């Protein structure tokens, strides 16, 4: 029987494979070490209410659970609530302060109370923190149009410039 020749790689390819393995390990360590340093927020709606203010305007009040999955502090510079209508158009809402919201909900008790503090500027969301906040905005549309929505969009800007756009803001059952 004849001996089969053994497959032998040239030295260059051996060293190339070793170098690729070392680079892959370094990239994995850097990726794993930096996974918590990305500035962003996650949110989900606990309760959403659309309240008519007149024939052509509505107030949207969302009780939202906000989570900062990063290891860094997120300081809110500004937050904007938008509604995506049934036709796909996004409409910006005018933010409603906590005092105005409390006065409105106190006068119209049938719509319920405010359950959490209103999300405000300069509010700090620490790394890994979970907090519940109320977000309210006034929209120049009738409540019937807002009720047929596709969903809400929340844009939150950090003081350092990072902007988080949360598009899947909708309760499980509308």
Buried (B, 14 or more C-beta within 10 A) or exposed (E): EEEEEEEEEEEEEEEEEEEEEEEEEEEEEEEEEEEEEEBBBBBBBBEBEBBBBEEEBBBBBBBBBBBBBBBBBBBBBEBBBBBBBEEEEEBBBEBBEBEBBBEBBEEEEEBEEBEBEBBEEEBEBBBEEEBEBBBBBBBEBBBEBBEEBBBBBBBBBBBEEBEBEBEEBBBEEE
